[in-house]
Amino acid sequence: VQFVETGGGLVHPGGSLRLSCAASGFTFSSSAMSWYRQAPGKERELVAGLRSVSRATNYADSVKGRFTISRDNAKNTVYLQMSSLKPEDTAVYYCNAGYSSNLFDYWGPGTQVTVSS
């Protein structure tokens, strides 16, 4: 199993970023996928989940209406479109399989998102 997250960076409050996660080593097309984040000194938390067939989604209350999770099964890639970013969104972002909890214990390197003026 492998996850490679990209697309992070430094952005001003109110800005946008699109994160990508390339996954391999399991049947991506039939797996729910999710994004997580971990801020300094805090535990990793679920940000968003997306089922494989129904395409049902769930979002943390803190990001509802601002973040959108999507996927491209042909590319084995899951995305996280983030808009109206806030300083409290600053964290390392990770992806994993699963809808509301991580299916695998393995985590990729993550991608750093810093929201600051």
C-alpha positions, -999 to 999 in steps of 0.1 A, spaced: 0 0 0 13 35 -9 -1 70 -6 16 100 -21 1 134 -12 9 165 -31 -3 200 -36 3 217 -3 19 250 2 17 284 18 -15 303 11 -31 335 25 -63 334 45 -93 331 22 -72 314 -5 -76 280 -21 -55 249 -27 -62 215 -44 -45 185 -28 -39 152 -47 -32 118 -34 -20 90 -56 -28 56 -41 -16 21 -50 -13 -14 -37 -50 -21 -32 -82 -20 -53 -87 18 -54 -119 18 -75 -138 -3 -49 -124 15 -18 -138 45 0 -111 72 4 -106 99 30 -85 128 39 -71 135 73 -50 163 89 -27 167 118 -18 201 132 12 206 155 5 192 190 -28 177 180 -40 143 170 -47 134 134 -84 140 125 -107 130 97 -114 159 73 -135 142 46 -146 108 33 -159 96 -1 -175 63 -8 -165 44 -40 -199 35 -55 -226 57 -40 -201 86 -39 -216 96 -6 -195 121 13 -189 131 49 -171 162 62 -158 174 95 -180 203 107 -150 226 106 -146 223 68 -182 218 56 -191 242 28 -154 250 22 -137 217 12 -148 192 -14 -135 156 -18 -135 139 -52 -118 110 -70 -106 98 -104 -107 60 -104 -88 59 -137 -59 77 -121 -62 60 -86 -62 95 -72 -83 113 -46 -85 151 -44 -93 177 -18 -104 211 -31 -100 236 -2 -113 271 -4 -118 300 20 -89 287 39 -83 297 75 -52 298 97 -67 269 117 -66 247 86 -28 247 89 -17 211 92 -1 182 74 -27 165 52 -29 128 46 -51 104 26 -60 68 34 -86 43 23 -118 41 43 -148 63 48 -149 74 84 -117 58 97 -84 47 81 -84 13 66 -46 9 66 -22 16 94 3 28 68 5 66 62 22 84 34 45 115 39 16 139 38 16 174 24 20 206 44 -7 232 42 1 265 59 -24 293 60 -9 326 70 -8 362 61 
